[in-house]
């Protein structure tokens, strides 16, 4: 699970955020990234 969440964070930060800045939707992308991290953290807590 940690490896897959690391892949998701990498893809979000490396690919999606620069694209969002290019199309002037960077605030929405950052909010989505934070929401994704919260969901992943809650899913880790749920599997414990």
Secondary structure, DSSP 8 states (H G I E B T S, - for coil): -HHHHHHHHHHIIIIIHHHHHHTT-HHHHHHHHHHHHHHHHHHHHHT-
